[in-house]
């Protein structure tokens, strides 16, 4: 096992969002129609905003929170993305399914780290990040319904 600090958890989450940006961009050439393409572009922008929010969150966090150690190995995001198959042509339904899969993965990550957090202020921070991710899932769901109705 290795020791990881809270800042490593945020780095991992930022890396996850960066990987999602690359994933969504890789779907652009396979988009079945304009609606799918618009959804992909919206998701890229959304993930960029989340990545920046995490940086802002870290900048505003107390040093003792960021320096808290976890006796836990943080896995890379590689396997999560490598195991997700991309068909030759993607439609809105595929993009929605992929988005939910990756959002659920990140939510479970925050839950697992919050359960391992010893100090209350770190646990609270991780629970706040999980809640942020869940709010973002709701916002994305509304966006996806709007796009499907267009």
N, C-alpha and C positions, 0 to 999 in steps of 0.2 A: 504494500500500500504506500501511496505517497501522500504528502501533506499538501493541500491546496488552500489558498486563501480565498476570501470572499471575492476579491478582485479577479481571481481566476474563473470563478463562476460567471461573473459578468463578461469576461473575455470569451468564455465558452458560448454564452448566449449571443454575443455580438457575432462570433464566428458562425453560429448557426444561422443568423439572419443574413450574413454575407453569402453563405452557401445557398440559402433560399433564393437570394437575388440571382445568383448564377444559374440555379435550377430553372427559375421562371424565364430568365433570358434565353436559356437553351430551348425552351418550348416555343419561342416566337416563330421559328421557321416551320414548325409543325402545326401551327394554329389552323383550325378548320375554317374559320370565318372571322369577320371583323369584330364580332362580339367577344369571341374567345381572345383575340388579340388585345382588345381593350381591357379585358379582365386581367390578362397577363401583365400589361403595362401598369395597371392600377396596383397589382400585387407587388411589382418591383418597387414602385414608389412607396407603397405602404411599408415594405420591409426596410427600405432605406431610412424612413422616418423612425422605425422602431430601433434600428441600429444606432441612430443619433440620440434617441431618447435614453438608451442604455449608457451611452457616453456621458450625457448630461447628468444622469442619475449617479454615476460613479463620481463625477466631478463635485457633486453636491453632497456626497455621503461623508460621514465622519471617518477619519483615519482609522480609529479603533474598529469600526465596522469593516472597512476594506481589508484590514490586516488580520482579521480573525482567521484562524486556521481550521481546516477540516481534515480529519483523518479519513480521506476518501479519495479514490482515484477518479478523476473526471475522464470519461471516455471521449474519444474524438467523435466528430459528427460524420466521419466518412462512411461508416457502415449504414447509418440511417439513410443516407442519400444513395449509396451504391446499390442497395437492395430494392430501390423503388424503380420499377420498370417504366420506361417511356415508350408509348406506341409511336408508330410512324406519323399518325395524325392525332392531334389532341383537340377536344372540344370543351365546352364550358363544364360539362359534367365531370370530365376527367380532372380539370384544373381545380374544381371545387373539392373533389375527393382527395386530391393530393394536398391541397391547402389544409383540409381538416386533419389529414394524417400527420402532417408536419407540426401543425399547431398543437395537436394532442401530445405529440412527442415532447415538445418544449414544455408544455404544462406539466407533464409527468416528471420531467427533469426538475422543474422548480419545486414540485411537491416533494420529490425525493431529497433534494438538498435542504428544504425547510425542515423535514423530519430529522435530518442529521445535525442541524444547527443547534449549538449549545446556547450561546448567549441569546437572550430574548430579542435584542435589537436586530440581530442578523436574521433570526427566524421571521421577524416582522417584515424586514426588507424583502426577503424571498417570497413571503406570502403576498406582499404588495405587488411584486413582479408577476406572480402567478395570476393575481386578480387583473392586472393590466393585460396580460395575455388573454384572459377569458373575455374581458371587455372588447379587446380587439377582434376576437373570434365572432362576437355578436355583431360588431360593426361590419366585419367582412361578410357575414351572412346576409345582412341587409343589403349590402352592395351587390352581392351575387344575385339576390332575388330581383333587385332593380334591373340588373343587366339581362337576366333571363326574360324579364317582361318586356324589354325593349325590342 
